[in-house]
């Protein structure tokens, strides 16, 4: 009988280890899927790779290449919340912080991003990174880093979105 109890206990422990993962620990979300992180509901709509921003009289050239990410964010909380700058990560461990300057990007999400309760904002965020597959780290924006929640959104390299002739001002 004790053998049966040991097998049953082992099975329970194994199954407990296969339970649901906490938010932020699950596999990545895909573009177009809504996900909630703290008060924010994110939806990443599309990406575009561009070699420069602006026009021929006011060009902005990246160190690597510009990655523009179109997203919609809603504050589902009951108080005002500030959305922090986001970052992307690649499989090799490279990380790139969102740029603080959106000059040359029509519909830029902005640098100071405070959303009122139930407010939704739609816009583009900007990174300077080499073309690659990335994961966008979406955060809850918490001031307490230990309590901050994150989820990842897959940003696969899409060669159709890499267009050397496309200026960023055509991004509407």
N, C-alpha and C positions, 0 to 999 in steps of 0.2 A: 504494500500500500504506500510506503514512503517513496518508492520509485515513481509511482504514478503522481504523487504530489510534486516531486522534483521535476518531472516532465511538464506538468501543468504550470508550475511556477516559471519554468524556463520559457514556455510558450507565451505566458502573459508578459514577461519582461521583453521578449523579442517583439511582440505586437505593440507594446507601449512605445518602443523605440521607433516604430513605423507610423506614429500618429501624425496629425497635422503639424506643419511647421508654422512658426510665428510669422506674422507679416514682416517682410524684409529678409526672411531667410528662405523664402520659396524660390523656385526657378524664376527666371526673368519673365516679364510680361512682353507681349508683342505690341508693336505700334498699332494704334486704333483701339486697344483695350483700355477701358477706364479702370483706374486703380485708386484706392483711397490710402493716403498716408497722413496720419494725424487728421488735422482739419481739412487738408487739401485733397481734392479729387483731380487727378492728372489724366490727360489724354494726349498722347503724342501722335500727331497726325501724319507728319512727313518729314523727310530730311532732304537737304540739297547741298551738294559740294560745289563751291565756286572758287576760282583762282584769284579773284579780286572783287572789291566792292566799289560802288560809285560809278562815275562816268569818266571819260577820257580827260576831263579837266580837273577832276577831284578823285583820283584813284587811291584806294587803300589796298595795299599788298600784304598778304599774310607771311609769316615766317615759313609755314608749311602749306596749308590750304584752309579755306574757311568752310566750316560745317555749320549750316543753319538748320535748326530744329524747330519745327512748327508745333506749338503745343497750346492746349486749352487747360486752364486751371480754375477750379471753383473752390471757394472757401465754404465748406459745409458746416463750419463751426458756428457758435453763437456769439463770437466776438471777433474783432479785427485781428488779422494775422498777416505777418510779413513773410513773403516768399524769398528765401535766400538764393544766392547764385548757386547754380548747379554744376556738376562736373560729369565728365565721361571717362570711362575706363576701358582699356583693351585687354585682351587675353594675356598679353606679355607683361602686364602690370603697369603699363603707362597710364597716367592720369592727366587730364587737362581740365582746368577750371574755366568756367564760362567767362567770356570777355565782358568787361564792364562798360565798354564803349560800343554802341550799336550804330555808329555813324555809317551811313550808306545802306542800311537795311530798312526797307519799307515795312512797317508793321512791327518794329522792334518791341519786344516785351517791356523793355525799360530796365533801369538799374534799381530804382526805389519802387518796390512792388508790394504795396499794402492793400489787401483785399478786405472789404467789409463782409459781414456775414451774408451768405448766399450770393455774393458777387462772383462773376465769372470774367476772366480776362483771357484774351486770345492774342497770340503774337509769336514772334520768332526770337529764339535765343541763339547766341553765336559762340563758336569755338574756333581756335586756331590749332589744327592738329593734322598729322599726316593721314591720308585716306586709309581706312581700316574698318573692321567691324568693331563697334563700340557698344557699351551699355551705358545708358543715361541713368545716373543716380538721382532719383527723386526723393526729397526729404520732407519731413513733417515741419521743418523750420523751427524746431524747439530750441529754446535758449540753453536748456540743460542737455549737454552733449551725450550724457549717459542715457537719457530718456528719449533721445531723438530716434525716430523710425525712418527707415529707408526701404525703397524697393528699386529694382533695376528694370529698365526697359531696353530690349534689344534694338540696336540701331545697325542693322546689317548694311554693309557697303553696297550701295546700289549704283552700279555704273551708269544707269540711265539718268541718275540725278547728278552725275558729274558732267558738267557741260562747260568747256573752256570759254565759249562765246557768250554765256549768259551773265549779264550783270545782275547784281543783287537787287537793283531797283525794279526788276521785273517780277518780284516775288509776291504778287497779290493774288 
